[in-house]
Structures are given as C-alpha cells and as structure tokens.
Amino acid sequence: MLVPERYKLVAMSFLAVFICYIDRVNISVAIIPMQEQFGWTESQVGLILGSFYFGYMFTMALGGFLADKYGGKIVLAYGVFFWSIFTILTPVFAYSGFWLLIFIRILMGLGEGITFPSWHALYARWIPFNERTRAIAITNSGISAGTVFGYLATAIIIGVYSWELVFYSFGMFGIVWVYFWHRSIASQPENHPKILKSELDLIQKEAPAKSTADKIPLSKLMCNGPFIAIVIATFCNNWALFTFLSYLPKFVNSPVSIGGLGIDLGSNLFIAIILLPSIVSVISLIAGGYIADMLIKRGVKTIIVRKTANSFGFYGAALCLYLISFQESIFNIVVLLCLTNLSSGIGAGGFGVNHADLGPKYTGSLVGISGGLGMIAAILSPIVAGLVLESTNSWDLIFNICCGALVFGGTFYLFFASSDEQFN
C-alpha cells in the first residue's frame, strides 16, 4: 500500500519541528553545568536563554512571506541547515566569551524562525480542510517530542560525556534531515513527481490555498480584530510555554528552600519529572487535533470549536499552574504539570490553527507575522524569570505571571476570534 505524499510531508515536517526543539531546549539542561563552569549570574542565564528568540522573531514574518511566495520546501531546508551548523558551533563560541555565545544563539534563532511559517504554508497547499487540524496537531506534537528527547538525551550525554557533545551530536541530526527532505518533498502538490492523480485531485479540491500569495495586506492586517486575537493569544501562550521550556530543568534542580524541587541533575527522578509532562503533551496534542477535526466534520461551527478548544487550553493550564504554588508534594506538582500540558494539548484546535481560516493563501505570512510578534514574549519571559529569581528567589511569582498571561490571552481570543475569511 502506497503512503500518500501528504502523509510523508506531515512526517517530515514533524521531524523538522522535533529537530528544531531538541536544538532549542538542549541548552535549558546544559546551562546548569555551563553556569557552574563559567560563573554566570541568574540574569546572565536569562539573557542567554532569551537571546535565541531575539533572532527567532525577525525571521518568522520573512520566512512566512518567502514560503508563501516561493515555496516552503526550499525555505525550510535553508533554515534547518544553517541552524544546525550554528548548533554545532555553540561550544566554540561559549568558550570564546559570554557575548559571542549570545551572538551564536541569536544566529540560531534566525535559522529556526522560518520553521513554523514554512510548514504552515506547505499545509495550506497540501492538506485537505478536514485533515488540517490533526495534521497541524501531529506536527506540533514535535514540540513536546523534541522537548522530551532534548531534555532526556542532554541529561544522559552530560552525565556520561560532556555538555559540548550535546551540541555536536544534535546539530548533525539537522544536516541528515535536509538531505532526505530535499529528495522527498515538493512545495506544490502538482509539482511532486510521485503523487497519484487521486491524491492530487483530493488536495486540489479541498486544500485551503490554491495559489501563491502576491502581496501581504499589511494595512488591513494590523487593524483586523480576529488576527489581533491570534497575535495576543500567541504572545500569552508563548510567555508560559517558553518560560517552562527555558526554566523547567532549572526549577526541578533548584533548592527546595527557594521553591524548587531540589532534584539532582543526574538522577532518574530528574529525568522522570522532565519526561512525564512532555509525554502527556505529545498524546494530548494529537488527541486535541483529532477531536477538533471530528467536531467540525460532524457539523459543529468552526468558530465554536476554535473558541472552546482555546478556552480549555488557556484557562485549564492557568488553573493548574496557579495551584502548583500551594503544593509541597513532588507527586502533586508533577501531576499538575501533566494536567497543564493536557489542557494545552486539548487546546490544539484553537488559535494555533486559526490562521488558514482567516486567509488561506496567506497562511505562512499570517503564522510568521503573529509568531514573530509573539516571540517578543519568548525573549522577555526567560529574562524576566532570571531577574525574578535573582531578586526574589521566588518560583511562585514566575508561575503566577504565567497564569495572568494565559487568562488574559484566553479571554481576548474568546471575545475577538473569528473563523470567517478575512483576507483573500
């Protein structure tokens, strides 16, 4: 039985997101021995973790425009290749000085910034409407899968070898991926040499976008309520997401006296606590995508599905994070972290797939612009967390800031989101 070419695209895009995240989160674990070796302060650690997203935000919008205009295949290939090279070079720059490490992290961010708008642009042209939410959810599950692998493999490699080997080995994954991506993917389904006519007919009949985009309607974009709702939701979601991507290993490792869990980096318990919430996230993201597609297929209005899923994700995660501050049991904290990721995963049918509803042929650009603006949160949140730790030693305050962001973002989206086409 032949595997449809669009399924191969989803699998390869999942791997791109997986590689994107192992290269992104490895420093969240490696920073622990690196900080000890180089003597960095907490605010310096926050700056290192946040600097990556400074580069990331600048190429998201550009990557989306280029993917819509010239095709996601070539744009994503260049991005993965260059960020993989920068990953390999990270130890060299770390030993050369603090600001050179900041510089290479910014370059990595520039490479990774094109990832999500590129594959969103491909999906708008390859994936039939009734398969879109689950295809996006499966691909987004690469975030959690990459986080699981990145945390786990980094901890093991550091325990057995060194933190430097983490960057050398992870960077090579991306180089190998580029080779297979180039051989198996086309930007437009009609240009794929191996696609069957039956699959091509299905895609051309049901995929949201039928053409490339000539111009981004920027003036209309910046005053459009439903698009602004996506931007606000992206920003608020990113604040919580990237706080935890950057600081979860440090929270688990931090002393109990300042609100951490006090678990040693090399212990099995450390690995288990890092692993379990991410596994829950992978499963719930895929389930959330299937549930959203199923409801839409059964006739539930798209906007009702979008707002319900989004509210479940934002409000559920906020509640769980708020409750963590009151827990003394490690077991209870791990359960709440798992429930936080469960809520976020079920919310997969919300703001994260709303872009193609608003402007199918501009999907890559919409993802890139909203994601680029949302990356401001990814830059600020690790820096703020580092300053909070340095000045107050309070993990509770970090959790509460994340809660406030999620409640605000969920409420704004609930009032202003739409599934009607805004840009054509």
C-alpha positions as CSV (number, residue, x, y, z in Angstrom):
1,M,0.0,0.0,0.0
2,L,1.4,3.4,-1.1
3,V,1.7,6.0,1.6
4,P,0.1,9.3,0.4
5,E,2.6,12.0,-0.3
6,R,0.8,14.5,2.0
7,Y,1.4,12.0,4.9
8,K,5.1,11.9,4.1
9,L,5.1,15.7,4.2
10,V,3.5,15.7,7.7
11,A,6.0,13.1,8.9
12,M,9.0,15.1,7.6
13,S,7.5,18.4,9.0
14,F,7.1,16.7,12.4
15,L,10.8,15.7,12.3
16,A,11.7,19.4,11.4
17,V,9.8,20.6,14.5
18,F,11.4,17.8,16.5
19,I,14.9,18.8,15.5
20,C,14.0,22.5,16.0
21,Y,13.1,21.8,19.6
22,I,15.9,19.4,20.5
23,D,18.3,22.1,19.3
24,R,16.3,24.8,21.2
25,V,15.9,23.1,24.6
26,N,19.2,21.4,25.0
27,I,20.7,24.5,26.5
28,S,18.0,24.5,29.1
29,V,19.7,21.5,30.7
30,A,23.2,22.2,29.5
31,I,23.0,25.7,31.1
32,I,23.3,24.0,34.6
33,P,26.9,22.8,34.2
34,M,27.7,25.7,31.9
35,Q,26.7,28.2,34.5
36,E,28.8,26.4,37.1
37,Q,31.8,26.3,34.8
38,F,31.6,29.9,33.5
39,G,30.3,31.5,36.7
40,W,27.3,33.3,35.1
41,T,24.7,35.1,37.2
42,E,21.0,34.2,37.0
43,S,20.3,37.4,35.0
44,Q,23.1,36.3,32.5
45,V,21.5,32.9,32.2
46,G,18.2,34.6,31.5
47,L,19.8,36.7,28.8
48,I,21.4,33.6,27.2
49,L,18.1,31.8,27.1
50,G,16.2,34.8,25.8
51,S,18.7,35.8,23.2
52,F,17.8,32.9,20.9
53,Y,14.3,34.4,20.5
54,F,15.6,37.8,19.5
55,G,16.8,36.3,16.3
56,Y,13.8,34.0,16.0
57,M,11.2,36.8,15.9
58,F,12.9,38.6,13.0
59,T,12.8,35.7,10.5
60,M,9.3,34.4,11.3
61,A,7.5,37.0,9.2
62,L,10.2,36.9,6.5
63,G,10.1,33.1,6.4
64,G,6.3,33.1,6.1
65,F,6.4,35.6,3.2
66,L,9.1,33.7,1.3
67,A,7.3,30.4,1.9
68,D,4.0,31.8,0.5
69,K,5.8,33.4,-2.4
70,Y,8.5,30.9,-3.4
71,G,7.5,27.6,-1.6
72,G,8.1,26.2,1.8
73,K,10.4,23.4,0.7
74,I,13.4,25.5,-0.1
75,V,12.9,28.0,2.7
76,L,12.6,25.3,5.4
77,A,15.6,23.4,4.1
78,Y,17.9,26.5,4.3
79,G,16.7,27.2,7.8
80,V,17.3,23.8,9.2
81,F,20.8,23.6,7.5
82,F,22.0,26.9,8.9
83,W,20.6,26.5,12.5
84,S,22.2,23.0,12.6
85,I,25.6,24.5,11.7
86,F,25.2,27.1,14.4
87,T,24.2,24.4,16.9
88,I,27.5,22.6,16.2
89,L,29.4,25.8,16.7
90,T,27.8,26.7,20.0
91,P,30.6,25.2,22.3
92,V,33.3,27.0,20.4
93,F,31.5,30.3,20.9
94,A,30.7,29.6,24.5
95,Y,34.5,29.2,25.3
96,S,35.2,32.3,23.3
97,G,33.2,34.6,25.6
98,F,29.7,35.4,27.0
99,W,28.7,37.9,24.3
100,L,29.9,35.5,21.5
101,L,27.6,32.8,22.9
102,I,24.8,35.4,22.9
103,F,25.7,36.1,19.2
104,I,25.6,32.4,18.1
105,R,22.2,31.9,20.0
106,I,20.8,34.9,18.0
107,L,22.0,33.3,14.8
108,M,20.4,30.0,15.8
109,G,17.1,31.9,16.3
110,L,17.4,33.5,12.9
111,G,17.6,30.0,11.4
112,E,14.8,28.4,13.4
113,G,12.4,31.4,12.9
114,I,11.3,30.2,9.5
115,T,10.3,26.7,10.7
116,F,6.6,27.1,11.6
117,P,5.5,29.6,8.9
118,S,7.2,27.4,6.3
119,W,5.4,24.2,7.0
120,H,2.1,26.1,7.7
121,A,2.5,27.5,4.2
122,L,3.0,24.0,2.8
123,Y,0.0,22.6,4.7
124,A,-2.3,25.3,3.3
125,R,-1.5,24.0,-0.2
126,W,-1.2,20.2,0.6
127,I,-3.6,19.3,3.4
128,P,-7.4,19.0,2.8
129,F,-9.5,21.1,5.2
130,N,-11.0,18.1,7.1
131,E,-7.5,16.9,7.9
132,R,-5.9,20.2,8.7
133,T,-6.3,20.4,12.5
134,R,-5.0,16.9,13.2
135,A,-2.1,17.4,10.7
136,I,-1.1,20.6,12.4
137,A,-1.5,18.9,15.9
138,I,0.6,16.0,14.9
139,T,3.3,18.3,13.6
140,N,3.1,20.5,16.7
141,S,3.5,17.4,18.8
142,G,7.1,17.5,17.6
143,I,7.5,20.4,20.1
144,S,6.8,18.0,23.0
145,A,8.5,15.0,21.5
146,G,11.6,17.2,20.8
147,T,11.5,18.6,24.3
148,V,11.3,15.1,25.8
149,F,14.2,13.8,23.7
150,G,16.2,17.0,24.1
151,Y,15.9,17.1,27.9
152,L,16.5,13.4,28.3
153,A,19.3,12.9,25.8
154,T,21.1,16.1,27.0
155,A,21.0,14.9,30.7
156,I,22.3,11.5,29.7
157,I,25.1,12.9,27.4
158,I,26.2,15.3,30.1
159,G,26.2,12.6,32.7
160,V,28.2,10.2,30.6
161,Y,30.3,12.5,28.4
162,S,30.1,16.3,28.4
163,W,27.8,19.3,27.6
164,E,29.8,20.1,24.5
165,L,28.9,16.7,22.9
166,V,25.2,17.6,23.2
167,F,25.6,20.4,20.6
168,Y,27.9,18.5,18.2
169,S,25.6,15.5,18.1
170,F,22.2,17.3,17.9
171,G,23.5,19.6,15.1
172,M,24.2,16.6,12.9
173,F,20.5,15.4,13.0
174,G,19.5,18.5,11.1
175,I,22.1,18.0,8.4
176,V,20.9,14.5,7.7
177,W,17.2,15.7,7.7
178,V,18.0,18.3,5.0
179,Y,19.2,15.5,2.6
180,F,16.0,13.4,2.9
181,W,13.7,16.5,2.8
182,H,15.3,17.6,-0.4
183,R,14.7,14.2,-2.0
184,S,11.1,13.6,-0.9
185,I,9.1,16.9,-0.7
186,A,7.7,19.5,-3.2
187,S,6.3,22.9,-2.4
188,Q,3.2,22.4,-4.6
189,P,1.4,19.1,-4.9
190,E,1.2,19.4,-8.6
191,N,5.0,19.6,-8.8
192,H,5.6,16.3,-7.0
193,P,6.8,13.7,-9.4
194,K,5.4,10.7,-7.5
195,I,1.9,11.9,-6.4
196,L,-1.0,9.8,-7.5
197,K,-3.8,11.5,-9.5
198,S,-6.4,10.6,-7.0
199,E,-4.5,12.3,-4.2
200,L,-3.8,15.3,-6.3
201,D,-7.5,15.7,-7.2
202,L,-8.4,15.5,-3.5
203,I,-5.9,18.1,-2.5
204,Q,-6.8,20.5,-5.3
205,K,-10.5,20.2,-4.4
206,E,-10.2,20.6,-0.6
207,A,-6.9,22.3,0.4
208,P,-7.5,25.8,1.6
209,A,-5.0,27.6,-0.7
210,K,-4.9,27.1,-4.4
211,S,-2.2,29.7,-5.3
212,T,0.8,31.6,-4.2
213,A,0.4,34.9,-2.4
214,D,1.5,38.1,-4.3
215,K,1.1,40.7,-1.6
216,I,0.6,40.7,2.2
217,P,-2.4,43.0,3.1
218,L,-0.5,44.7,5.9
219,S,-2.7,47.7,6.4
220,K,-5.8,45.6,6.7
221,L,-3.9,43.0,8.8
222,M,-2.8,45.4,11.6
223,C,-6.4,46.6,12.3
224,N,-8.1,43.3,11.9
225,G,-9.7,42.1,15.2
226,P,-9.6,38.3,14.6
227,F,-5.9,38.5,13.5
228,I,-5.0,40.6,16.6
229,A,-6.8,37.9,18.7
230,I,-4.4,35.3,17.3
231,V,-1.4,37.6,17.9
232,I,-2.4,38.2,21.6
233,A,-3.1,34.5,22.1
234,T,0.3,33.6,20.6
235,F,2.1,36.2,22.8
236,C,0.4,35.0,26.0
237,N,0.8,31.3,25.2
238,N,4.5,31.9,24.4
239,W,5.0,33.6,27.7
240,A,4.1,30.5,29.6
241,L,5.5,28.0,27.0
242,F,8.9,29.5,26.8
243,T,9.2,30.2,30.5
244,F,8.9,26.5,31.0
245,L,11.0,25.4,28.0
246,S,13.8,27.5,29.4
247,Y,13.4,27.0,33.1
248,L,11.7,23.7,33.8
249,P,15.0,21.8,34.3
250,K,16.3,24.6,36.5
251,F,13.1,24.6,38.6
252,V,13.4,20.8,39.1
253,N,17.1,21.2,40.0
254,S,16.7,24.3,42.2
255,P,16.9,24.0,46.0
256,V,13.6,23.4,47.9
257,S,14.4,26.5,50.1
258,I,13.6,28.8,47.1
259,G,10.6,26.8,45.8
260,G,12.3,24.4,43.5
261,L,12.2,20.6,43.7
262,G,15.8,20.0,44.7
263,I,16.3,17.1,42.3
264,D,19.9,16.3,41.2
265,L,20.6,16.7,37.5
266,G,21.9,13.1,37.1
267,S,19.1,11.3,39.0
268,N,16.4,9.1,37.5
269,L,13.8,11.2,39.3
270,F,15.0,14.3,37.4
271,I,14.6,12.6,34.1
272,A,11.1,11.2,35.1
273,I,9.9,14.7,36.2
274,I,11.1,16.2,32.9
275,L,9.8,13.3,30.8
276,L,6.2,12.7,32.1
277,P,4.6,16.2,31.3
278,S,6.1,16.2,27.8
279,I,4.8,12.7,27.1
280,V,1.3,13.8,28.2
281,S,1.7,16.8,25.9
282,V,2.5,14.7,22.8
283,I,-0.6,12.5,23.3
284,S,-2.9,15.3,24.2
285,L,-1.8,17.5,21.2
286,I,-2.6,14.7,18.7
287,A,-5.9,13.9,20.5
288,G,-6.8,17.6,20.6
289,G,-6.3,17.8,16.8
290,Y,-8.4,14.8,16.1
291,I,-11.2,15.9,18.4
292,A,-11.4,19.4,16.7
293,D,-11.5,17.8,13.2
294,M,-14.1,15.3,14.3
295,L,-16.4,18.1,15.7
296,I,-16.1,20.2,12.6
297,K,-16.8,17.2,10.4
298,R,-19.9,16.5,12.4
299,G,-21.2,19.9,11.8
300,V,-20.2,22.0,14.8
301,K,-19.4,25.5,13.7
302,T,-15.7,26.1,13.2
303,I,-15.6,29.2,15.4
304,I,-17.3,27.3,18.3
305,V,-14.6,24.6,18.1
306,R,-11.8,27.2,17.9
307,K,-13.0,29.2,20.9
308,T,-14.0,26.1,23.0
309,A,-10.7,24.4,22.5
310,N,-8.7,27.6,23.1
311,S,-10.5,28.4,26.3
312,F,-10.0,24.8,27.6
313,G,-6.3,25.1,26.8
314,F,-5.6,28.6,28.3
315,Y,-7.9,28.5,31.4
316,G,-7.1,24.9,32.2
317,A,-3.4,25.5,32.1
318,A,-3.6,28.7,34.1
319,L,-5.5,27.0,36.9
320,C,-3.0,24.1,37.1
321,L,0.0,26.5,37.2
322,Y,-1.7,28.6,39.9
323,L,-2.3,25.5,42.1
324,I,1.4,24.5,41.9
325,S,2.3,27.3,44.2
326,F,0.3,25.6,47.0
327,Q,1.8,22.2,46.7
328,E,4.6,20.6,48.8
329,S,4.4,17.1,47.4
330,I,6.6,16.4,44.3
331,F,4.0,14.0,43.2
332,N,1.3,16.6,43.2
333,I,3.5,19.1,41.3
334,V,4.2,16.6,38.6
335,V,0.5,15.7,38.3
336,L,-0.3,19.5,37.9
337,L,2.4,19.9,35.3
338,C,1.0,16.9,33.4
339,L,-2.5,18.4,33.6
340,T,-1.2,21.8,32.4
341,N,0.2,20.1,29.3
342,L,-3.0,18.0,28.9
343,S,-5.1,21.2,28.9
344,S,-2.7,22.9,26.4
345,G,-2.8,19.8,24.1
346,I,-6.6,19.7,24.0
347,G,-6.5,23.3,23.0
348,A,-4.8,22.4,19.8
349,G,-7.9,23.3,17.8
350,G,-7.8,26.9,18.9
351,F,-5.6,29.9,17.9
352,G,-2.8,27.7,16.5
353,V,-4.8,26.6,13.5
354,N,-6.9,29.7,13.0
355,H,-4.6,31.4,10.5
356,A,-5.8,29.4,7.5
357,D,-9.4,30.2,8.4
358,L,-8.6,33.9,8.0
359,G,-6.5,33.9,4.9
360,P,-5.7,30.5,3.2
361,K,-3.2,31.7,0.7
362,Y,-1.5,34.0,3.2
363,T,-1.2,31.2,5.9
364,G,2.6,31.3,6.0
365,S,2.7,35.1,6.3
366,L,-0.1,35.1,9.0
367,V,1.8,32.5,11.0
368,G,5.1,34.3,10.5
369,I,3.8,37.8,11.5
370,S,1.8,36.6,14.5
371,G,4.5,34.3,15.6
372,G,7.2,37.0,15.2
373,L,5.2,39.4,17.4
374,G,4.5,36.5,19.8
375,M,8.3,35.9,20.0
376,I,8.6,39.1,22.0
377,A,7.2,37.1,24.9
378,A,9.8,34.4,24.3
379,I,12.5,37.0,24.5
380,L,11.2,38.7,27.6
381,S,9.9,35.7,29.6
382,P,13.3,34.0,30.3
383,I,14.9,37.4,31.1
384,V,12.0,38.3,33.5
385,A,12.3,34.8,35.1
386,G,16.0,35.3,35.6
387,L,15.5,38.7,37.2
388,V,12.8,37.4,39.4
389,L,15.0,34.5,40.6
390,E,17.9,36.8,41.2
391,S,16.0,39.5,43.1
392,T,13.3,37.4,45.0
393,N,14.3,33.7,44.7
394,S,10.6,33.1,44.1
395,W,9.4,30.4,41.7
396,D,5.8,31.1,42.8
397,L,5.9,34.6,41.3
398,I,7.1,33.1,38.0
399,F,4.2,30.7,37.9
400,N,1.7,33.5,38.8
401,I,3.0,35.7,36.0
402,C,2.4,32.8,33.5
403,C,-1.1,32.4,34.9
404,G,-2.0,36.0,34.4
405,A,-0.8,35.9,30.8
406,L,-2.8,32.8,30.0
407,V,-6.0,34.2,31.5
408,F,-5.7,37.5,29.5
409,G,-4.8,35.7,26.2
410,G,-7.7,33.2,26.6
411,T,-10.2,35.9,27.3
412,F,-9.1,38.2,24.5
413,Y,-9.3,35.4,22.0
414,L,-12.7,34.3,23.3
415,F,-14.2,37.8,22.6
416,F,-12.5,38.7,19.3
417,A,-11.6,35.5,17.4
418,S,-13.3,34.5,14.1
419,S,-13.2,31.7,11.6
420,D,-14.6,33.8,8.7
421,E,-12.2,34.5,5.9
422,Q,-10.7,38.0,6.3
423,F,-8.0,38.1,3.6
424,N,-8.5,36.9,0.0
